[in-house]
Amino acid sequence: MRIKYIILIIFLFTGCNNTKKEDVQISSSKSTAISNAIELASPGVVGIYRSQERVLRTWRGYRNLKPASSNGSGFIISKDGYILTNAHNIRDNFSSAVITTEINVTVVVPGGQTYEAIIVGVDTVSDIALLKIEGDDFEYCNLGNSDDVKVGEWAIALGNPRNLISNVQYQPIASAGIISAVNADFSIDSRSGRLLDSSGELLPDIKLLDNMIQTDASLNPGNSGGPLIDSKGNVIAINTFMRSDSQNLGFAIPINFAKKIANELKLKGVIDRRVSFGLNARQYLYGPAKDQIGLFIDKVDYNSTAINEELYRGDIIVAIEGYKIESLEEIKAVLVKLDFRAGDEIILTVLREDNFKDIKLTLGEV
């Protein structure tokens, strides 16, 4: 009888030890690269709330409209409270008949504390905005290197989708996936090399949304402006939009490009894309059948701020940096797409005496 009791005690003791071992294994398995990355980046992720009064001017007088409001995401990039987000979270394009008041932006940090944000700069072309909240010891997100991103690596989207951040003690909402593609370009017709919209017409409002990072991590309204992070918790991109006609096709602005825009906004408050070619040109039909369109140079101002000595009157501009152009508007579109500024050197392809030549030109200041 005594032997039976001893065996029973040994069995129970062994069973308890096995349970403890299983508990340890389960506990340790909950900590993954994904959960660690989220833990590292989350303290710097914020909710963005924008409000603005609107009045419509009509021939009968003025009529109050529903205030413009939105919620989105952003992330703190420095201890002193600079925040990156999408421009469309901050500014809408209203008709000329709409009178608006100053934009008010509220930022909610993890834990629920709110701050009134200063708008440092907004660039609607790149869809990037820089905000600032007052303070000097904020937790912030580490910025990674988007040039090193590889297809197939883990990607985690953090933010405030559907304003859900307030439902979880003001902690950012996470979704995980992989990098599906890099260098995703939009609005380029591969056959003609022209900048077109979905209907085949020249884009009226060019946005600089090229070389983007594609992910299948779920993005929902409100995610835009939030960080896309890698498995080390470093920000590799800004979540910007999803394809509404597809499932889990999200696109994000590479962080290396976003840093460039943010630095310029911090210094100047705006992105100045005005440039001078130092020439006058008009549309011109060329080719054996006169069925090709280029820009005939009528005059070159060699005293302008542009360095254009290699161009001559009579040259026909047919392409810029490999993109076919047929109008001055398309020249502007290509310059926006490639994010050129005054002082940058570009390559023009011109037709001169029946020969195509690549000519260097340095863009001048306006």
N, C-alpha and C positions, 0 to 999 in steps of 0.2 A: 504493500500500500504506500509506504514511504517513497519507494522508487517511482510510483506513478505521479505523486505530487512533484517530485524533483523534475521529471520529464515535462510535466505541464508548465512549471515555472520557466524552464529553459525555453520551451516553445513560445510562451508569451513574451519573454524578454527578447528573443530573436525576432519575433513579429514586430515588436515596437521598434527595434533597431532598423528593420527593413523599411518600416513606414517613415522613419526619420530620414533614411537615405533617399526614399522616393520624394519626400518633401523638399529636400535639398536640391535634387535634380530638377524638379518642377520649378522651384524658385529661381534657380540659376538660368533655366531656359527662357524665363520671361524677359531677361535682359539680352537684347539682340543689338546688332549694329543699327537697325532702324530705330529702336527705342532710345538707344544712346544718342543718336544723331538728333532726334526730336528733343530730347532733354537738353542738349547743348544749345540748340538754336531757338527754342521756344521763348526764353526770357526776352528776346529782342523783337518778337513779332507783335504787331499792334493792329488794332481795328481803327479804320479811318471813317469818320462820319462828316459828311459835307452838307451844308444848308445854305440857301440863297433865296431871297425874296425876288419875285418877278412881277412886272407890270406890263400889260400889252397896250401899245399905243394904236388906237384905231381912229377912223375919220369922225367917230362920235365922241371921242375922248379917250379916257384911260380906264382899263379894266384890270383888277387884281387877278393874277393867276395863282394856281397852287404853287407854293414854294418848291423850288428844285431841291431835291435831297437825294442822297445816295449813301450806301455803305460799301466799304471795300477793305482792303488789307494793305499793310505796309510793313517795313522793318527798320529798326534803328541800326545805323551803321557807324556810330561813334559815341563815346561816353558823354559828349556834350549835347546829344539829342538831335542830330541830323537823321532824317528819315527818308528812305526811298519808297516811292509808290508809282502807280500809273497816273499819267496826266488825266485820263478820262474819269478817274475817281475825284478829280478836283475841279475840272472845268468842262462845261458843255458848250456846244456851238448853238447859239440861239440866233433867231432871225433878227434883222436890223430893227424890227418893230417892237422887240422885247427889251424893256429897260430892266436892268438887274442891279441889285445892291452888292455890297462887298461880300465875297465868299467867306463863310465861317467854317473852319475845319476843327473838329474835335478828335483827339487821339486817345484811345483807351489802351493802356499797357496791361500786360498780364497781372492779374490780381484785382483789376477794376479801377485803378486810379485814372482820372481823366486830365487831359491837358489841352489848352487852346493852342493850336499850331500856327506858326507863321509860315506863309507860303514864300519860300526863298526864290523859286523859279519853276515855271511850267513850260515844257516843250511838247506841244501837241504832235509835232512831226514824228518824234521818236517815241511818243507816249510815255514820257518819263517826267516825274515831278519830284522836287526836293523840298521837304518841309523841315521845320525846326521847332522843337519844344524846349522850354526853359529848364535848365538843370545842368549838372556837371558830373553826374555819376550814374548814368543809365547803363543797364546791361544791354549789350548790342550783339548783333550777328557777325560772325567772322565771314569775310568775303573770300571766296575761293578763286580759282583760275578756270574760266569757262573754256579756254583754249585746250584744256586737258580732258574735257568731257568725252566719254566714249559711249557709243551705242551699246545698250545692254546693261549698263551699270545701274545701280539702284538710284531712284530719285524720289524725294518726299516733298509734297506740296503742303505748306503751312499757311494758314490765314483765317479769314472770317467769312466763310461761305454762308449765304442765307442769314447773315447776322447771328449765327449760332454761337459765336464766341462768348456771348453773355450767358448762355445756358450751361456753360461748363466752368463756372467760377473764373470767367475771363481768361481762359487758357486757349491758345490757338488750336484750330481743328486740323488734323493731319490726314493725309491720304498718301498711299505709297504706290509706286510702280517702277518702271524702268525708263531710261532714255531711249526713245523710239527712233529718233533721227537727229542729226545736227545739220547746221547750215540750210535750214528750211527757208526757201525764198517764196515770196508771194508777188502776184501781179506782174509776172514776167511771162510773155508769150514766147515759148521756146523756139517757135518756128521763125518768127520775125525779129525776136530780140527786143520787142517794144514793151513799154510799161502799159498794161491794159487792165481794165476791170473785167468782171465775169461776163459782161455783155459784149466785150470786145472793143469797148470805147476807151479812149485815153482817160486815165484817172484824173478827176477834177481836183482831188485833194490827196496828194501823195503822202503816204505815211511810210516812215522808215522802219519797216517790219520785215527785215531780211536777215539771213544768217541766224535764224531763230533756232532754239532748242525745242524739240518735240518730245512730249512725254505722254504716257498712258495713265499717269497718276490722275485721279479724278479731280477735275476743276469744275466749280459751280459758280454762279453769280455771287460776287463778293470775294472770291479767291484772288481776283486780279489785283496786282500790286504787292502780293505777298511773295515770300521767297520760295524758290525751288532749291532744295539743299541736297547734297550728296550724302553718302553713308558715313562721312566724317563730321557732318553737321555744318559744313561750309556752304554758303550761298553760291550757287552757280548760275542763277538766272532769276528774273522777275516774272512770275506768272502773269500772263497778259490776256489771252483769250482762248476760247475753245471753238472747234468747228461745230456749229449747231446742227449740221446735217450728218453728223457722224457720232460715234460713241468713243469716248476716251481718246480724243485727239486734242490735246492741249498744247499751247505754244507759249514759250517764255523768252524774254529778251536776255541774251547773254550778259552776265554781270560785268565782264571786262568792258563791253561797250557802254553799259549803264554807268559805270564809274567815270568814264570819260565825259559823258553828258553831265553827270552830277557835279564833277569838278568845275566844268564850265559854268553851270548854273550857279554854283557857289561863288565863283569869282565875278560873274557879270549879271546874273539874274535872268539872262535870256541866252538863246542860241542864235547868233547872227550868221545866217547863211547867205547874206547878200554878197554877190561877187560881180566883178567886171571882166569882160573879155576884151574890151578896147576895140570893138569892131561893130559895124552895121552889116546886117545880113537879111536876106529875104528868100522866100521859097522859090525854088527854081526846078524846072523839069530837065532832066539830063538822060543820057543813054541813047543808043541807036534809035530806039522807038519813042524816045522822049516820054517814057512811062515811069521813070524813077524820080523821086522827089528828094532834093537836098536843100541846103541853104547857101545861096550865092553871096559871097562877101563883096559888098559894094565899097567898103572903106575900112581901113585899118588905122587906128589911132596909136601910133608908136610912142606917144607921150603919155599914155594912160598908165595907171598903176599896174596893169597886167604886163607880163613879159611875153610879147606876141610877135617878136621879130621874124619868126620863121613863117608867118602867114602873109599872104599877098592878096591884093584885090584880084578877083576873078577865081580864087579858090572856091570849090564847092564842098562844104562840110557835109559828110554823109554818115558819120558815126562819132560817138564819144565813148572812149574806153570800151570799144567793141559793141556798144549798143547803137542800133540804127536809129537815126533821128530824122524827122521830117518837118519839125517846127521848133520855134523858140520855146514853146511850152514843154516839148519833149526834152529839150536841153535842160530846162529847170528840173524836170522830173528825174532825169539821170543823175544830176548833181545832188539832189536830195537823197536818192537811193544810195549813192556811194558816200554820202555825208562829207562832201568836199567843202572846204572853206577857202577864204581868201588866203593866198600864199601857197596853196596846194598845186602841184604840177599834174596836169592831165594830158592824155593823148587824144588828139583829134585825127580822124581819118578824113583826108580831103582828096578830091579829084582835081588834079592839076595837069593840064595838057594831056588828057586821056590816060593818065597814070594815077593810081591810088598811092598816096603817101601818108605815113604816120608822122604827125607834127606835134612837138611838145609845146605846151602853153602853160604858163603859170598864172593862175587866177589872181586878179587884182582886187583891191578894196574899193568899195563904193563910196 
